[in-house]
Amino acid sequence: MNVLVINCGSSSLKYQMLDMDTEAVLAKGLAERIGIEGSVVTHQPAGKDKVKFQRPMETHKEALDIIMKALVDPTCGVLKSLDEIDAVGHRTVHGAETFASSVIIDDEVIAKMEDCSELAPLHNPANLIGIRACQEVLPGIPMVGVFDTAFHQTMPPEAYVYPLPYEMYEKYRVRKYGFHGTSHRFVSTEAAKLLGEDIKNLKLISCHLGNGASIAAVRFGKSVDTSMGMTPLAGLMMGTRCGDIDPAIIFYLREQGFSREAIDKMLNNESGVLGISGISSDFRDVEAAANAGNERAILALKIFHYRVRTTIGAYVAAMDGVDGIIFTAGLGENSSIDRAEICNGLKYLGITLDKEKNSKRGEPMVITTPESRTKVMVIPTNEELMIARDTVELTSK
């Protein structure tokens, strides 16, 4: 079964074509600058060089038209015809309380996604553009929506209800939703396989650490808490996002003359590792500066490690124990230094890292010694594969 996975942004469209009989990626690519001058599709068939199609794309449908031609192109294509596409899986960001699992997309689902758009104004409208464009280009092909928030719908009320007047939740849907759910679900499933255990017997903490970062407590296969909140701004310090702060700071800044727009930009785009270090939101740049003795870079990394470590500690308490800790995403998968620094403050969990294993990258691996009481793992995330798996499951029924 061939599944096309689509991740649509406001001016971009990522895609992967997967053969789900083997779970192999046949091709992947990215359409950039849709509706903007200089638009281009970069298409890469498996095992071959990238091919660029630089031509005007005013709409996502036009971008998809180019992608479809690339997929069946005699030189760089991977399909004989578009009839070989059996289903399409869409990354969809916000399902609010409406969607607790992936769903077959129909008119009712689209209407409910529109209703959730006020909770994710930067993402849901773009996701819907991608869905409608696919419906035009691939009419009659079944499509599935896989929501980032769905995995966290198993959180108990004590984890997701904010201590505000209760009508804020009932009337305005103010609550913790959490994000990165597709990634957290994928790596927890893979962790159980790696440990040779049934996920229903495991307490896991999943650390998705990249420019955007979140942690999830996964007890017996279900999310029971996560660090991001009503929006992705909450929780950990990130590349440019502040994470959790005293909410009264916002009122104080308004009194100091900062506009709502300036504060929003500050919290989302100018804070986090970039804001503290003054150097970059890229951890590699900050780590290089820290190694050279830059005090603010050193402080930025210390704050990040501290916040990850204390959140892990909170989730050990939430689950009354932990069997394994997972590191994933760009930083979590690739930085042995950051993993070591975070684990260095978790010795009470009986963690002993294997330095040689911790130095490796690119494959699922337990990086603790055999006698370590709590297992620590590095598992590369694969949200596209998780979306494709859900798509196969739902469309095969």
N, C-alpha and C positions, 0 to 999 in steps of 0.2 A: 504494500500500500504506500503510495507517494503522498506526502503531506507538505504543503507549502505553509511556512510559518511567517506571519507578518507582524512587525512592530512599527506602528505608524506614529510619527511625531507631526508637529504642525508644519514643518517644512522638510521632513525627511521620511524615509521609509526603508527600514531594514528588513531583509528577508533571508530565509533559508529553505532550501528544497531538500527534504529528507526521504530516504527509502526506509520505511519503518519495518520492513521485514528484517533488515539488518541494523537499523538505527544509524545508518551511515548518512553523512551530509553529502549530497550530490553537488550542490552549489550554494553559494551564499553571496550576499552583496548589499549595497547601500545606494539608495537614491538620495542625493543631497541638493539643497538649495531649490526645492520645489517652489515655483512661483517667484523665484529670485534670479537675477541675472547670474549666469555661470553655472546653471544646473547640470548635474552629471550623475550617471549611474555607473558604479564600479561593481563589476560582476566577476566572480571567481569560481570557475568549475573546480571540483576536487582534483587535486594533483596537477593543476595547470596554472599558468600565469593569469594575473588579473587582466580584465579587458575593460576599457572605459568607453562609455557612450556619452559624449558631451553634446547635448542638444537641448533646446528650450523645453521646459516642462512647466506649464502654467498650473496644472492640477495634478493631484495624486493619481487620477485615472490615466493621465498621459504618462506619468512615471511607471505605472503598472503595465501599460501597453509596451513600453520599452523593455521592461523586465521580462514580460511574457515572450517577446521576440528573442531575447537573449537566451532564455531557457530552452528554446527549440532551434536556435541558430545552428546551422550545419558545422560551424567551426568551434564555437564555445558553448553550445547548448548541451543539455544533459537529458533531454526528453525528445522523443520523436514527434510528439504532438501534445497540445494542451489537454487532450482527452486523458492523458496519463496522470493528471493531477486528480487525486481521489477526494481530497478534502483540504480545507484551509483552516489553520488555527491562528487566532488573533490574540496578541497580548493586549489585555484590557486592564486598565489600572484600577478604577474604583467601582466596586459593586455595592458599597454601603452595607446595609443589613439585608439587602434584597438577594444577593448572590453569595451563598456559602460554599459553592462549588462551581466548576466549569459547566457551561451550558451550550446547547445547540442554539445558534443565533437565528431568531425569527423576528417578526415585526414587534411582538410584545417585548422581547428582550431589548431591542433597540430603543423602544419607548422608555423602558425602565432605566437604561443606561443614560438616556437624555435627562431623566429625572435626577440622576446622581451627578450630573455635570457640575452643579454648583459646588459640590464637594471637591472636585478635581478639575477646575476650569482650564488648566494647562494641558491636561491629558485626555480626559474622556471625549471632548469634542474632536480631538485629533484621531483618537481610536475609531470614532464613528465615521470620520472621513475615510479612513482606510477600509472599514467594513463596507461602506456604500460603494467605494471605488471597486473593490473586489467583486461585489455583486454585479456590477456592470460588466466587468471584464470576464468574469467566470460565472455566468448565469447558470443556476441549477446545481452548482457544486455546494455540498454541505459545508457549513462554517461553524466554528466553535469559538466561544469567548472564554479566555482563561484569565481570571481576575487576580491582581496582586493582593487584594485585600481578603480574598475568600478563605485562605488558609487560617487566618486569624479569627474567623467567626466562631471558633470553638472556645475563645477566651471566656472565662466566667465574668459575671457582672462586676465583681470586686476588682477585676483587672482593667475593665474597659470603661466603667462609668467614672467621670470626673466628679470631684466633690464640689460641684456647683449646684445652684437650685435645680431640682430634678426636671423642671419644665424645660431647661436648656437641652436636655437629652430628648425628652418627649416631643417637644415642639420644633426644635431646630437641629436635631440629630447630632448634637455636640457630644462626642465620645471618642475614645481611642479606636482607631481602625487598624493601624499597622500596615506596613508595605513590605516589599521584597518577599511576599509570601510564596511565590512560585519558586524562588531560589531556596528559601528555607525548607520548603517541602521536598525539593529535589535532593538537597544534600543530606537531610535527615534520613530519607529513604535509602540513599547510597551508604550512609554511615552504618545503618543496620546490616546491610549486605556485607560491608567491610569487616564488621565485628562478628559476623556469622550469628546474629541474634535476631529474634522477632522484634520488630520496632514496638510492638505492643507491650514489651517488657522493659523498654529503655527510657531513661530520662536523659535528654540531650539538650545542649545549649549550642545554638547555631549562630556564629559570628560572621555576618556578611559585611566585610570591611573593604570599602573602596572609597571613592570620592563621596558617594552617598553611603551611609553605614547604618546598620541596625543589627540588633541581637534578638533572638527569639528563644523562649523556653518551650521545648517540645517534649511533653510528657506522654508516653505511650502512643506516639504518633500524632498527637494533636497539639496545636499551639495553645498555650495557657497564658502567655504574656509576650509582649514584644516592646521594643524601645521606642519605635516611631509612634506617633499619636494620631490625632485627627488629621494631621498633615505630616509630610516627611521631614518637617523642620524639627520635630521633637526628638528627644533621646540623646544619642551620642554626639559629641563634637565631630564634625565632618570636614570635608575639604574646604568648603566655603560656608557651610551652615553652622549656626551656633549650638544647636542641640538645646537641651534643657537649660533655661535661665529663670531667674525671678521675673514673673510677669509684670511686676510693678516697674521694672526697668523701662518698659515701653512708655508708660505714663510719664516717667521722669524725663525721658528723652523728648517727649512731646513738649513738656514744659521748658526744655532747653532750646526749643525752636526747631526741632527736627520734624519734617513732614511725615505723614503716614507712608508716602512712597519712599522717602529716604530711609526710614526705619526698616521697611520691608526689604529694600535692596541690601541694607546693612546685614540684617539677620540671615538672609538667604544667600547672598553673593559675596559678602566682604568679611565674613566672620570665620569661625572654625580655625583650621590649621593656617589658612592664608592670613586671617586677621591677627592671630597671635604672632606668627613668624614674620609677617611683613614681606615674605619672600615668594611663596607660591602655594597653590592648593595641591600641588603634586608632591606626594610624600617622598619621592626620590630626591627632589630638589631640596626639600626640608632636611632630610637625613644627611645629605651631602654638606649642607650648611652647618648642621649640628656637629658633624664629625670634624669640621673646621673650627669649631669652638664658638659658633654663633649662639649667644645666650637665649635669644628669643626663639630660635629654632629648637633648641634643647627643651625650653619650656613648653612649646607647642606639642612636642612628642610626649613629654611627661604627662601633660593634661590628657592627651588622647589615650595613652596607655592606662592612666588612672581611671578614666571614665569607662573604658571597656572592662577593666578588671572589677570595678565596683558593681557594674551592671551584671556581670557574670555571677558575682557573689549574691546579688539580690535574687537572681533566678535560681540559684542553688537553694535559697531559702523558700522561694515560691513553689519549688517541686519537692522540697524536703529531701534533697540529695541530687546527685548527678552521676551518670555513668560515663558520659563522653562529651567533649567539647570539640566543636567543628570550626575550623577557619576556612573561609571561602571568599570569593570575589577578588578583585585586583590586588589589594594589599594583603588580604588574608591568605591568598594562595601563593604569593610571590615573595613576601618579606619574612625571611627567617629571623631577622633582628627584631622586628615588631612582635612576632609570635613569642620569641624568647622573653622579651621585656614584659609582655602581658602575663605570661605563665610564671615569671619569676616571683610574682606576688600572690601566687595561688598554691603555694607549697602545702597549705593546710588541707588541700584536696588530695594530697599524696601524689602530686604530679612530678615526674622526673622525665625531662626531655632527653631524647636520643639525639645528640648534636649532629651526627652524620645524617640521620634521616630528616631532621629538621632543615638541613641545608639543601635538600632535594626539592624539585618542583615539577609540576606538570602532570602528576598522576595521583589518584587517591592513595593515601598512606596514613598509617598510624605512626606518629612521630614521638611517642613516649616509649620508655623502656618496658620490658615485660612485667617488671615488678610494680610499675606505676599503678596506683589504686584507681585513678581516673584516667581514661584514655583520651588523648588529644589527637585529632585527625586533621589533615589537610585534604579537602575534597573540592576539586574544581567544579564550579557551578555550571549548569547547563539549562537555562530557563527555556531555550528553544526546544530542547528535547523533551522537557516536562510538558510544554504546550502541545507538542506533537503526540506524546503518549496519551494525553487527555483527549485529543482530537480523534485518535484511533479508537479509544475506548467508547466514546460517545457515538461516533458515526457508524461503528460496527454493530451497534445494538439494533 
